[in-house]
């Protein structure tokens, strides 16, 4: 069977795309090639596009997706998109979650527009778990309805990256749709890890020698201890378990924030960009370019490649089976 061709919207630094392609190693395990190729990518963030281009030998279109005409796109079989999630995230309290009332929250309509006009075999959409409760639980049914009315049979699931061998507890909503005429009822992959004692621990991906710049100053630690009664949830990580969810603001992490930090050798520190890449399950050969701030932002927004590899494998298997009938 010819390679499945993918158009990757809101591609970011390419976590989805590493998983789609396969053919990489992570913590001693090989993730096979999925017989997929990326033929188009789009993201409005310049730094994310630079990271993507450095790793995929494909220059993303960095225009606003609303300005991209379907006639400009190459032929493709699968449309993917982790449409902007800030509007739906439970941590987005300032301003409060706006969901589909926010301009960024409306960008899933662009996926629907492209689906209606190009009619690929399949699409995959991803977002934070908070999408289920946004707009007093009215946003998600609307999103499902719009995708279904674009001509697709849908299945969705909440996947936890830790269940797939990623050293991070990161829950995401994945929506998969197959074009109605294909009559495919998609089944999400069975999780390979069903017992929390078998989760990949954070300690597996930590650096042995970390530069001084990643450690918090004594002044920052004293400030945190002074306000300990009112500080947000304690985020010093238990390295024998998967890490809490890493976010896009790790470059500005503080000891009073909700972002995870480490406590080692009686000192607090933030993660290095390479550690964040590993926590997200990017392979070691993934190139980290641009500034560290840009790396933290792009990596924190990414989909864990290993988790997405399982989804991509299941999609490829369904389409291959259909083609052989």
N, C-alpha and C positions, 0 to 999 in steps of 0.2 A: 504494500500500500504506500502511495506517495506520502510525503511528510504533510502533516496537518499545519496549515498556515494560520498564524495568530496576529491579530491587531490588538495591541496592548494600550489601553487608555489609562490616563492617570498613572503612568508606569512608574513614577518615582525613580528610585535607584535600581529597580529591577528585581525585587524579591520574588514577585510573581513569576518573572521570566526565568530566573534561575531554576525555580521549581518546575516550570513548564518544560524547559529544555531537558533537564536531568543531565546525566553524565558527569556527576560530581561526587566528591567524597566529603563526609562530615563525621567527625569523631570516630574514625575507623570503619565507617560503613559506606558502601558504594550505593549511589542512587542512579539507576540505569537511565540511559537515553530514552526519551519518550517519543521519538520520531516526530518531533514538533520543531517548527522554525518560526522566528519572530519576523514578520515582514513589515510591520509598521508599529511605531511607538509614539505616544504623545504625552507631554506633561508641560505645564506652564512654568514650572520652577527651573530656572537656568542651571543651578548647581546640581539638581537631581538629574537633569539631562546630561550634564558633563560626566557624572558618575556612571550613568547608563551607557553612554557612548564609549567610555574607557573600558567597559567590561563586555560589551556585546558587539562591538564593531558596527554599530547601527546608530546613526544620528537621529534622535527623536525630533519630531515636529513639536516645537515649543510654543505654538500659537494657542490662544484660548480655544478650547474644543468647540465652542459655539460658533467659531468662525471657519471651521473646517467643513468643507463640502464633501459629501459621500463620493462624488465623482472623482475626488482627488485621492481616494484610498485605493491601494492595490487589492486584488482579490484575496479573500481570507475565509477560513472555515470557522474560526473561533474568535469571539470578541471577549476580551477581559477588561475589567475595570474595578479598581478599588476607589470608587468615587469618594470625594473629600468627606472625611468623617468628623471634622471638628464640630459640625452642627449637631451631631448625634451623641458625642462622647459624654459619659457621665461626669467627666472631669471638667467639661466645658461649662462652668457655672458663672463665668464672668466674661461676656454676658451669659445669661441662662440659655440652655439649649433651645435653639430655634427650629431645629429639624428642617422640614421642607419649606418653612417660611423664610429661611435664610437663602441667599443667592447661591452659596456653595452647596447647600442642601438640595438645590434643584438640579444639580448637574447630572443626576441619574437620568433625567429626561433626555439628555444628549445621547446617552447610551441607547435609550429607547428609539430615538430618532434614527440613529445609525442602524439599529436592528431592523426597523421597519423598511428602510430604504435598501439595505444590502442583503438582508435575509441569510446570514451565515447559519451553519448547522447548529451552532451552540454558542452560549455565552456563559461567563462566570462573573458574578459581581460579589464584592466583599465589603464589609463594613464592621464597625465596632458593635459590641453587644447592646450598647445603649440605643441603637436604632430601633430595637423592639419596643421601647417605652417612650420614644420621642413623641412630642405633640400629643401627650396623654394617650399614647398607644395608637394614634391614628396615622402616623407617618408610614409605618411598615406595611400595613394592608394596602395603602395607596401605591407604594412602590411595587409590591407584588402584582397588583392589578395592572399597573402600567406595563410591566414586563410581560405579563400574560397576554395583554391586548396587543402587544407587539408581535404576537404569533408564536409563543413558546409555552411548552409544558414545563412547569417549575417544580423544583425540589429545593428545600433549604435546610440548613443544619447549623447548630452552634458547635464549632470545633475548638478544642483547646490544644494549643501547640504542644504542650507537655505530653499529651497522649500519643504524639507522633515521634517522640524522641528528641524534641527541642528542649534545651535547658531553660525554659521560660514558661510561666503560667500566663498564657495570652489567649483569651477567648475572642473569636471572631465569628460573625454571621456570614456564611457562604451561601449564595444563591446560584443554582445551576439551572439553565434552561436549554432544552433541545427543541428545535423547530418542530411544530406540531405534526407536520406531514411525515416526520421520521418515525413517529410512534415509539419513542424511546422513553422508558421510565427509568430514570437515573437512580442508581443506588450509591450512596456515599461510601467511601472506603471504610472498612472495618479498622478501628483503631488498633495499632500494634501493641499498645501498652494499656492494660486495664487495671493494673495495681500500682498505686502511688509509690510503693516501695521500689518500683523498677524505673521510676522517672530518672532522667539524666540530671545529675546534680550540677549546680552552678560551678563548683570547684573544678570541673572538667575543662572549663574554657577560660580560666583566669590566667593572667600573666604571672610569671614568677618574679620578674623584676620590673617595677613600675616607676617611672620618673617622678620626682618630687612634686612637679606641678599638679599632679592629680590628687594630692592629699589636701585636706582642709586645714587651714591655719588654726593655731591654738585659739585665736580670737573668735573664729567662727564656731569652734567647738564650745567655748565658754558661753557664747551667745545662745547656742542651742540649749545648753544645760540650764541656763538662767530661765528659759521659757519652756522648760520641759513639760510643765503642767498643761500648757496650751498648744504644744506643737502638734502637727498633724500626725497621722499614723506613723509609728516607728518603722523606718524603711531600711535599717541595717539588715542585710540579707543573711539568711541561714544558708551557708554554701553547700550544705549536704542535701539541699532541695533545689528545685528549679527556681530561677529568679522571678520576682514579681515583674509585671509588664514594664518594659522599657518604653519611654515616650520620646517625643520629638524635642523636648527641652532639656536634655541631659547636659548640654553645654552650659546651662545656667542653673544647674541643680544646686540646691542649698540643703543644709541639714534640717531645715524646717519645712521642706517641700514634701510632696507625696511621691517623689521619684526615688527609686531604689539606690542605696549607697552600700559601701562595704565597710566593715570594721575589722581591721587586721593589724596585728602587731600593736594593739592598743591605740590605733589611729584610724580616723575616718577618711575615706577617699571615694572619689567618683570612678566610674569605669572609664577605661581607655576606649577610643573608637573601635579598635580591633576586638576588644572584649564585647562591645555591643554587637558588632557584626557576628561574632560567634554565638552570643546569646540569642540572636535572631536566626541562627543556623546558616549563615552565609559560609561558603567554603573558604579555605585559607587563600586560594588564588584570586579571590575577589579583590580587585584593586580599590584602595581608598585614596581618592584624589580630592581636590578642593580643600577648603579650610576645615579645621576640626569642627567648627560650629556647623558648617554645612553637612559634614559627615554625620554628626549626631542627629541632626534634623531628619535627613533622608533615611538613615537607618532606623530611627525611632518610628517613622511613619510606614515602614515596609511591612510586607507580609512575610512571615517565616518561610523561606524556600523549601525546607524539608516538609513542612505541613502541606504546602501547596503541591509538592511533588506527588503526594498520594492522591490528591484531587485530580491532578492532571493525568496521572496513570489510569485512574478510573474512567475519566472522560475518553481518553484514547482507546481504552479497551471497549467501551460501548460503541464508539464510532467504527472501530475496526471490525467488531462483530457484525454491525449493521451492514457494512460494505461487503462482507463475505457472504451474506444471505442471497 
